């Protein structure tokens, strides 16, 4: 059963060319980073917020310019921890379709090579067309899956950052 799946995946990767390996690696990296952010919110986030809130609450005065700068520093540090690898995730999402286009270009080069060397042999051209379209499809699917995950994360980051800012009151 696993061997059959492996053979199918290997056949797909061979049809799409070497660019598919780059797309697969980028997709793996992207989803690893997405799952890392989910893990952060499930485990570490509460501790980060609690520690920063305790530092703020330990201050006796909170209305001076110095207190405001300390508050801004705490918010900035926590926001950096909350955001984490989100910019890298968004970069991976943007790179997936670009790598798909790179696969399209390399596949079309194979088509033109087949036309030049074999005089337009339909079989050899079909392999190049396959090599051109499969990476495009794979890049778009990877990007769409990443858009889904990154949108959810982006909303969570914005919500948690605003919530944290609201917790650091200047009431005394």
C-alpha positions in Angstrom: 0.0 0.0 0.0 2.7 2.5 1.0 4.9 1.3 -1.8 2.1 1.9 -4.4 1.7 5.5 -3.0 5.4 6.0 -3.2 5.5 4.9 -6.8 2.6 7.2 -7.7 4.3 10.2 -6.0 7.6 9.4 -7.7 5.9 9.2 -11.1 4.2 12.5 -10.5 7.5 14.1 -9.4 9.3 12.7 -12.5 6.6 14.1 -14.8 6.8 17.5 -13.3 10.6 17.9 -13.3 13.1 19.1 -10.8 11.2 22.2 -9.8 8.5 20.0 -8.1 11.1 19.1 -5.5 11.7 22.8 -4.8 7.9 23.3 -4.5 7.6 20.3 -2.2 10.4 21.5 0.0 9.0 25.1 0.2 5.6 23.7 1.0 7.0 21.5 3.7 8.9 24.5 5.2 5.8 26.7 5.0 3.5 24.2 6.8 6.2 23.5 9.4 6.3 27.2 10.2 2.5 27.4 10.3 2.3 24.4 12.7 5.0 26.0 14.8 2.9 29.2 15.2 -0.2 27.1 16.1 2.0 25.3 18.7 3.2 28.7 20.0 -0.4 29.9 20.6 -1.3 26.6 22.3 1.6 26.5 24.6 3.9 29.5 25.0 1.7 32.4 24.3 0.0 32.6 27.7 3.4 32.6 29.4 4.7 35.4 27.2 1.7 37.6 27.9 1.6 36.8 31.6 5.3 37.7 32.0 5.0 40.9 30.2 1.8 41.8 32.1 3.5 41.1 35.4 6.4 43.4 34.5 3.9 46.1 33.7 1.7 45.6 36.8 4.8 45.6 39.0 5.4 49.3 38.2 4.1 51.8 40.7 3.5 54.6 38.3 2.2 54.2 34.7 1.5 57.7 33.5 5.0 59.3 32.9 6.8 59.4 29.6 9.2 56.8 30.9 6.3 54.5 31.8 4.9 55.0 28.3 8.2 54.1 26.7 8.5 50.9 28.9 4.9 50.0 27.9 5.7 50.5 24.2 8.8 48.3 24.7 6.8 45.5 26.3 4.2 45.7 23.6 7.0 45.6 20.9 8.7 42.6 22.4 5.5 40.7 22.9 4.3 41.6 19.4 7.5 40.3 18.0 7.1 37.0 19.8 3.4 36.8 18.7 4.2 37.5 15.1 7.1 35.1 15.1 7.7 33.5 11.6 4.5 35.0 10.0 6.5 37.1 7.6 8.5 34.1 6.4 5.3 32.1 6.0 3.9 34.9 3.8 7.1 34.9 1.8 6.7 31.1 1.2 3.1 31.6 0.1 4.3 34.2 -2.4 7.2 32.1 -3.7 5.1 29.0 -4.4 3.4 30.3 -7.6 6.7 31.8 -8.7 8.4 28.4 -8.5 5.4 27.0 -10.4 6.1 29.5 -13.2 9.7 28.5 -13.1 8.6 24.9 -13.8 6.4 26.2 -16.6 9.4 27.9 -18.2 11.6 24.8 -17.9 8.9 22.6 -19.3 8.4 24.9 -22.3 12.1 24.8 -22.9 11.8 21.0 -23.1 9.0 21.4 -25.6 11.1 23.8 -27.8 14.1 21.4 -27.5 11.9 18.5 -28.6 10.6 20.6 -31.6 14.1 21.6 -32.6 15.8 18.2 -32.3 13.0 15.8 -33.3 11.0 18.0 -35.7 7.9 18.3 -33.6 7.4 14.7 -32.5 4.1 14.7 -30.6 5.2 12.3 -27.9 8.3 14.2 -26.9 6.4 17.5 -27.0 3.7 16.0 -24.7 6.3 15.2 -22.1 7.5 18.8 -22.1 3.9 20.1 -21.9 3.3 17.8 -18.9 6.5 19.1 -17.4 5.3 22.6 -17.9 1.8 22.3 -16.5 2.3 20.1 -13.4 4.6 22.5 -11.6 2.2 25.4 -12.3 -0.6 23.4 -10.7 1.5 22.3 -7.8 2.7 25.8 -7.1 -0.8 27.2 -7.1 -2.2 24.5 -4.9 0.7 25.0 -2.4 0.1 28.8 -2.4 -3.7 28.3 -1.9 -3.1 26.0 1.0 -0.7 28.5 2.5 -3.1 31.4 2.0 -5.6 29.5 4.1 -3.2 28.9 6.9 -1.5 32.3 6.9 -4.9 34.1 6.9 -6.0 32.4 10.0 -2.6 33.1 11.6 -2.6 36.7 10.6 -6.0 37.2 12.2 -4.9 35.5 15.3 -1.7 37.6 15.5 -3.7 40.9 15.1 -6.3 39.9 17.7 -3.7 38.8 20.3 -1.6 41.9 19.8 -4.6 44.2 20.2 -5.8 42.2 23.2 -2.3 42.5 24.8 -2.2 46.2 24.3 -5.5 46.6 26.0 -4.3 44.6 29.0 -1.5 47.1 29.7 -3.6 49.9 31.2 -2.3 53.3 32.4 -4.8 53.5 35.2 -2.5 54.4 38.0 
